[in-house]
Amino acid sequence: MARADKHSLTRKKVVVYTDFLMNFDKNPHTGFLGVMQNEDSVKQSLRQLFLTNKGERFFDAEKGGDLRDLLFENLDIGLTETFKIQLTGLVEQYEPRVAIKNIDISYDDVDQNSYRGGDGLDSHTVLIKLIFSVINIQQEQVLDLSIKRVR
């Protein structure tokens, strides 16, 4: 431990995980590629994992959730459980930095004139709220993601 660390009242935040920004922007101060750290890095990784379909990655064709394919099924309570199982399996297999606490799936009520009375099950958007914690970081995190069906 350095002498300055021992006598300082504030401690530097420990960076556990880092990833590049998706658009490869440069840091304006250093000129190097910008990075995301810790929770933001994990959230970016989860978002990309959920939105990737199988076969989209060149060297890992099995990686992806195919969640957009599920949007073309009849949305009901059984499909909600299928979403949860699929998401849990994806995270367990491809993202070992995450421990899932809860997954909430809801349907955005876009079609107000649906024959089911506007319960959201005929809508075109699924809202996913993933509550998780990152390994080695105590605080719980929330990832809100909407997946929209395009006709």
N, C-alpha and C positions, 0 to 999 in steps of 0.2 A: 504494500500500500504506500503510495506516495505521501509525502509530508503534507502537501496541499489538500489531498483528499481527506486526510485524517482530521484536519482542523476546519474544513469548510462546512457550512451549514446546509448548503444545497448540494445534492448529488446529481451527477449526470444520469439522464435516463438511459438505461441499457437497451441497446438495439439488438433484438434477438433474430428477427427475420427482415430481409430486404428483397425487393424485386424492382425491376425497371418499370418506369411508367409505360403504359400500353401505347402511347403515341410517340414515344422516344424523344420527348422534349428535353432540351438541355437546361441545366441549372443556370440561371442568369448570372450568378456570382462566380461560379467555378468554371463554367463552360463544359462540364462533364454531363453525362446522361443523368437525368433526374431519377430519383428512386423513391419508392414508397417503403415505409417501415412498419414493422410489427402488425398491428391490427388491420391497418389499411392494406397491407400486402396480402394478408390472408383473405380479406374480403374480396379483393380483386381476383385472387385465384379461385375462390368459390364461385364468383359471378361467371367467370369464364368457363369453369367446369360445368355449371348448370346450363349455360347457353350453348355449349358445344354439342353437336350431334355426332353419333358414331360414324366414323369414316371421314370426318373433316380434317383430322390430324394426319399428316403424311406418314410419320413413323410410329404412330400409336393409334391404329384404326379403331381399336376397341374402346378408346377413351371418349367419354361423353355420355350424356344423360338421355338423349332422345326425348326430352320433355316436350318439345314442340309437336312431336308425333302424338303425344297423349292429348293435346288440345283438340284434335280432330275426333276424339271419341266423345260419346255422350257424357257430359260432365255430371256426375252424381257423387253420392257419398262413397261408393266403392272406389271410384277413380281417385278420390281424395286420399284414401289409404294407399292406393298404388303410387301416387305421387310421393307420399311420405316414405314408403319402402324404397323407392327408387333413389330419392335424395339421400337417405341414410346410407344405402349401399355405396353410392358414389363417394360420399365423404369418407366412409370407412376405407374404401379401396385406394382413393387417389389423394386424399388430403389428411395425412397423419398428424398435422399440427392442430387439428380441430377436435373438440369434444362437444357433441351436440347436446343441448339442454332441452330444446323444444322446437317443433316445427308446426307452424300454423299455416293452413292453406285456406284461402277464401277466394270467392269469385266476384269480380267486379260486375255490378249490375248495369251493364252498358245498354242492353236491350230492354227498355222499360215496357214495351208492348209484347213481351213474350207470352206464349200461351200458358206458361206455368205461373203467371201472376207476378213476374218481376222478382223471382227468388234468386236470380243471379246464375242459375245453373245453365241457362242458355246464352250466357254472355260470351264474350270473345277474349277475356283477359283473366288469367289466374294470378293471384297475388300470393307470394310466398314470403313468410316472415320466419327467418331462421335465427333462433337464439342459441348462441354457442359461446364457448370459452376457448381461448387459444392456449395451447400447452405452454407453460412457463410464464404466463401472464394471468393474473388473478381476475381481472375485471371481465364481466360478461359483455358480449358484443351482440349487436343486432344487425342482420343483413335483410333489407327489404328489397324484393325483386319482383317485377311484374313481367309475365310472359304473355304476349298478345298473339292471338290467332289472326292470320291474314287470309282472307278468302281469295 
